[in-house]
Amino acid sequence: MLALTGACTTLAAATTPASIQVYGPGGPAPAMKAAALAFERKTGTRVAVTAGPAPRWMGAARVNADIIFSGSENMMTEFSHSFAGQLDPSTIEPLYIRPSTILVRPGNPKNIAGIRSLAAGNHRIMVVAGAGQVGMWEDVAARSGDRELLAGFRSNIAAYASNSGLALERWKSDPSIDAWLIWNHWQAANPEIADQVFVEPDLVIWRPMDVALTQQGRSRSEAVSFVRFLKSDEARGIFEAQGWKR
């Protein structure tokens, strides 16, 4: 399983020339990179996946992007505005989805059992309040319609991160954070620093990874073929191994 190195604030660009240029956020990047390698082995066509916070790669993507991927629908909507005239909106498609989950310290020393446990106990919670998680924590905490659950959860939030990469750095550097509400694949990519506690079924939410072709990518058979590969059984196995579902 791929591990994220240096968090997702560090871009991951290929060091060799690539036939296909793919850009997106850090969360889906491990699975996307694994799929890119599988596609390259299968076809001989190189794929460069550049991942991290959008401001770091947006300039380059405006020059040569063939494919853009996102970590949520609202993120892809933002990309469609940022790349207006370049991104082909008719090609936007959600491919895989993943659930919200709770990351806890290895061994779960605080015996955290779920969202209700976090809201009721004296815990320090970290949430991501930007990028692909805009509104995620409140959607989870308020899904039951219980105002007191939402209020209890909010009162225990000790850290708001603007993106998941920064949240990962805070998790590593601040052991006072007891729990981190995030997507499940972050634990799959970093099993040595966190265990996973599932969000209760009635509170869990799911958000997708979308892909879209740029106008340039739509005109290139290699890019179209890579998007088609991402929908294949082989790619599905890669994504599902890292916590994503169709």
N, C-alpha and C positions, 0 to 999 in steps of 0.2 A: 504494500500500500504506500502511496506517495505521502511524504511528510512535507509540510510547508516549512521552508527554510527562510529565516529572517523575516517572518510574517509576510503579509500581503502588501505591505507598504513598499516592498522591494520588487521592482519589475522583474519579470522572468521572460527575457527575450532570447531567441535562438542566436547562436553565434555563427551560424552558417546561413548563406542565402536561402530564401524560402520561396516556394511557388505560391503559397497561400498565406496571407497575413490575417491573423485572428486576434481580436482585442476584447477584453471584458474584465469584470471584477475578480477579486482574488478567491472568493468562496468556491465557485464552480471550477476554478483553474486546475486543481489536481486531476479531476476526472477528465476535463477537456484536454489536458496535456497527454494523459494516457491514451485517450482516443486518437489524438493527433499522431502519436507514435505508432499506434496500431495501423492507422490509415497509411502512414508512410511505409511501413513494412509491407503492407498489402499492395500498394500501388506504385511505390517509388517516388511519390510526390511529397516534397517536404512541406511541413506546416509549421509556422512560427506562431506560438501563442504568447501574447504579451498581456500580463494580468497585473492588477493592482487598482488603487484608487483612480477613478476616471481622469482627474486633472493631470495625472502623470503620463497618460498615454494618449489623451485626446488629440493633441497636436499631431502626433505621428499618424494616428488613425485617420485623420482628415486627409492625409497625403496618400496613404496606400492601403487602407483597410479593405479587405474582401468580405469579412464576416465580423459582426459584432454579437457578443452574447451578454446576457444580463443576469442579475440575481433575483429579479422580481419583475412583475408587470409594470409597476410604477417606475422602476429603473429603466426599462425598455422604452416607456413613454418619454422619459426625459431624454434618452438617447435619440429617439426619433425627432425630437425638437432640436437637440444639439447638432444632429447631422442632417437637418432638413435639406432636402434636395440631393443628399448623398446616400442616405439609407433608403432602401426600397420598402415602404411600409407593407406592401402586399406580401412580402416574404417573412414577416414576423410570425414566429410560431413557438409556443411553449413546448419544450421537448421532455423535460424531466422535472419532477417536483420533489421537495423534501420537507420534513416536518420540523417544527420548533422542538427544542429539547433543552434540558438543563445540564450544564457542565458543572461538576463539583470537584473538589480536591480529591486526589487519589485515595481510595478507601472510604470516601464519603464520611469524613470524621464528624460532621455535624448531623448525620442521619437525616438528610433532606429527602423527603418522599415525593415532592411534586410542587406545583404552583401554590396549592392551598397551604402546604407546609411552609413555604417561603413567606407567604402573606401573614401567617399566624405567628411565626416564630421570630426570634431576634436574630435575623440574618442580614448580611451585607450582600446585596445583589448588584450585578453589573448588567446593563442592557446596552444594545446598540440603537441609537436614535436617528440614524441616517442611512445613506446608501440603500441597500435592498431591504432594510428593516425599518423603514419609516412606518410608525404606527404598530409595529409588530408586538411589542410588549403589552400595549394597552388592548390590542385585539385578543391576546391570550388571556390577560387578567380579567377582561370584561366580558368574555364570551358567554359566561354563564348568566349574565344579567345581574350578578350580585355586586352591588355598589361597594359593599364592605370588603369584599375580596379585592376589588380593584384598589380601594383606598389603602388596605393593608399592604398590598404588594408595593404600591408606590412609596409608601412611607419607609420601606426597607431598601429602596434603590440608593446605592452609595456611589455609583459611577455611571455616567452616560458617555459612551464612546461614539464618535461620529462615523466610524466604519469598523468592520470586523477585524481588520489588521491591527488597528490601534487598540481594540479591545483585547486581542491576543497578547500584545505587548504589555498591557496593564495587568492581565491575568498572570503573566510570567513574573512581573516585577512587584506586584502588590499582594502578598499572601493574606491580607486582611479581607479580600474579596472571597466570600464563601461560595457563591453560585453565579453562573453566567448564563443568561437566557440567550440562546443562539440557535443556529441550524445544526442538525445532527452531524453533518459531514465534517464540521470543525473538530469534533471529538475523534472521528474516524481518521482524520489526518494528523491528529496530535494526541494519540492514546497515552503517551508517557506522562503528560502533564495534567490530564483530567479524566475522570470517569463520567459516565452519562447516567442521568436520572430522567426517565421519560415523563413528559408532560401528560397529565391526565387526559384520557380520550375525549372527554367533553370540552376540554380547553385547548387541545392542540390545534394549531393552524398549519397550513401548507402554503408555500409559495414556489413558483416555477423558475427554471432557467429558460429564458427565451433565446432564440437565435434569429438573426436577420442578415440578409445579404445586402451589401452596398450595391449601388448601380454598377460599379466596377466588378464586384464579385458576381453579380448576376450574369454578366457577360462572359465570365470565365468558367469553362466546363469543369476545371479542377475544383473550384470553390463550390460549385453546385454539387459536385460528386461528394465533397467532404460533408456538406450538410445532409445529403442523402445517407451517407455512412453513419452519421450521428443518430439516425433513426433505426439503424440495423440492429439485429439481434446481438451482434458482436459488441457494438458500442453500448447497447443496453446492459449487457453483462458488466462492462467496465463501470458504468455509472452506478448500477445497483450494488456493486461491490463496495462503493464508497457512500452508500446511504441514500442514493436517489431512487425514485420510482417513476415508472411510466404512468 
